[in-house]
Amino acid sequence: MAVLKIARMGHPALRRRAQPVPSREIRSPQTRRLIDDMIDTLEEYNGVGLAAPQVRESKRIILAAPPPPDERAEPELLILINPKVVERSKETLEDWEGCLSIPEIRGLVERPARIVVEAKDPLDRDRRIEAEGLTARILLHEIDHLDGVLYLDRMSSMQSLTYLDEMRNQEAETD
């Protein structure tokens, strides 16, 4: 296994639509190796999500590791191949987002509060995930990467863009 290099903003892989993984390749050693390397990469960078285009692979594969509600529990790692959002709530929530491909910068993004995603898992089984809140946000953010969309593209205003250190300082001042 290996930690892969993260494509940074400006890299063309981040703006291309990723290719679907054919059924015959879902359980292949190459796909398994890519997923294992993506897991190592996500862990190395302490991320909550990663899409294959972020490691320069034009494949529709995402990882999502939303923090569990109980801090003592292990996060569930979702590995989704060819994910599609099949339902979105009309209700939206605005919250901060960041990205491993755009390090140290955060911005406010409005997204649906609840979604339903259909995908394949690494064993080629159908998955249907109903997600809300942070889990929905992570899934939508990573699926956007598969379509060449960055969270900056989803922001209604660039005025909320801030450096992570600045944001932490502001939060500390209000505590």
C-alpha positions in Angstrom: 0.0 0.0 0.0 1.1 3.6 -0.6 0.2 7.1 0.2 -0.6 8.8 -3.1 0.1 12.4 -4.1 -2.8 14.7 -3.8 -3.7 16.8 -6.9 -3.8 20.5 -5.9 -6.2 23.1 -7.2 -5.1 23.9 -10.8 -4.3 20.3 -11.7 -6.4 19.2 -14.7 -7.5 16.0 -13.1 -9.7 18.0 -10.7 -11.7 19.5 -13.6 -12.4 16.4 -15.6 -15.4 14.2 -15.3 -14.2 10.8 -14.0 -14.9 7.6 -15.9 -17.3 5.0 -14.5 -15.7 1.8 -13.2 -16.9 -1.1 -15.5 -18.5 -4.0 -13.6 -15.8 -6.4 -14.7 -13.2 -4.1 -13.0 -14.9 -3.5 -9.7 -13.4 -6.5 -8.0 -10.1 -6.4 -9.9 -6.7 -6.3 -8.1 -6.0 -2.9 -9.7 -9.2 -1.4 -8.3 -8.5 -3.0 -4.9 -5.0 -1.6 -4.9 -6.3 1.9 -5.8 -8.9 1.7 -3.0 -6.2 0.5 -0.5 -3.9 3.3 -1.5 -6.7 5.8 -1.3 -7.5 4.6 2.3 -3.8 5.0 3.2 -3.8 8.5 1.7 -7.0 9.6 3.5 -5.5 8.4 6.8 -2.2 10.1 6.2 -3.9 13.5 5.6 -6.5 13.0 8.3 -9.3 13.6 5.8 -12.9 12.8 6.0 -13.3 12.2 2.3 -11.3 11.5 -0.9 -12.2 11.0 -4.5 -10.1 9.2 -7.1 -9.5 12.3 -9.2 -7.8 13.9 -6.2 -5.1 11.2 -6.6 -5.0 11.7 -10.4 -7.2 8.7 -11.2 -10.1 9.3 -13.5 -12.3 6.7 -11.9 -15.7 7.2 -10.1 -14.6 6.0 -6.7 -15.0 7.9 -3.4 -14.2 7.3 0.2 -16.1 9.0 3.0 -15.2 8.7 6.7 -17.6 11.0 8.6 -16.8 11.4 12.3 -19.1 9.2 14.4 -21.5 10.9 16.8 -19.8 9.3 19.7 -16.1 10.3 19.9 -15.1 6.9 21.3 -16.5 5.0 18.3 -14.5 4.3 15.1 -15.7 6.2 12.0 -17.4 4.1 9.4 -15.5 4.1 6.1 -17.8 4.3 3.1 -16.2 3.0 -0.1 -18.5 3.8 -3.0 -17.9 3.0 -6.7 -20.0 4.8 -9.4 -22.0 6.7 -6.8 -25.2 8.6 -7.9 -27.3 11.0 -5.9 -30.9 9.8 -6.5 -32.7 12.0 -4.0 -32.0 15.5 -2.5 -34.0 17.3 0.1 -35.3 20.7 -0.6 -34.1 21.8 2.8 -30.5 23.0 2.7 -27.8 23.8 5.2 -24.8 26.1 4.9 -21.6 25.1 6.6 -17.8 25.3 6.3 -16.0 23.1 3.8 -12.4 22.4 3.0 -10.6 20.1 0.7 -7.3 18.2 0.6 -6.8 19.6 -2.9 -7.2 23.2 -1.6 -5.3 23.0 1.7 -5.6 25.5 4.6 -8.6 27.3 3.1 -12.3 27.0 4.1 -15.5 28.5 2.7 -19.2 28.4 3.4 -21.2 26.1 1.0 -25.0 25.5 0.9 -26.0 21.9 0.3 -29.0 19.7 0.6 -29.6 18.6 4.2 -30.5 15.0 3.2 -29.6 12.8 0.3 -29.9 9.3 -1.0 -26.9 7.8 -2.8 -26.8 4.6 -4.8 -23.5 2.9 -5.7 -21.6 -0.3 -5.8 -19.2 -1.4 -3.0 -15.8 -3.0 -3.6 -17.5 -6.5 -3.7 -19.8 -5.3 -6.5 -22.8 -5.3 -4.3 -25.5 -2.6 -4.5 -25.4 0.1 -1.8 -28.1 2.6 -1.0 -27.1 5.2 1.6 -29.5 7.7 3.2 -27.4 10.5 4.7 -28.0 13.8 6.4 -26.0 16.6 7.9 -22.2 16.2 7.7 -22.3 12.7 6.1 -24.5 14.1 3.3 -22.1 17.1 2.9 -19.0 14.8 2.6 -20.7 12.5 0.1 -21.9 15.5 -2.0 -18.4 17.1 -1.9 -16.7 13.9 -3.0 -19.2 13.1 -5.7 -18.7 16.7 -7.0 -15.0 15.8 -7.5 -16.1 13.0 -9.8 -17.8 15.6 -12.0 -14.9 18.0 -12.0 -16.6 20.4 -9.5 -14.8 22.0 -6.5 -16.5 23.3 -3.4 -15.4 26.8 -4.5 -17.8 26.4 -7.5 -20.7 25.8 -5.1 -20.1 28.9 -2.9 -22.6 31.6 -3.3 -20.0 34.2 -2.3 -16.3 34.2 -2.1 -16.5 36.5 0.9 -16.5 33.6 3.3 -13.2 32.2 2.1 -10.8 32.1 5.0 -7.6 30.5 6.0 -8.0 27.6 8.5 -5.7 29.3 11.0 -7.8 32.5 10.8 -11.0 30.6 11.3 -9.6 28.8 14.4 -8.4 32.1 15.8 -11.9 33.6 15.3 -13.5 30.6 17.0 -11.1 30.9 19.9 -11.9 34.5 20.4 -15.7 33.8 20.6 -15.3 31.0 23.1 
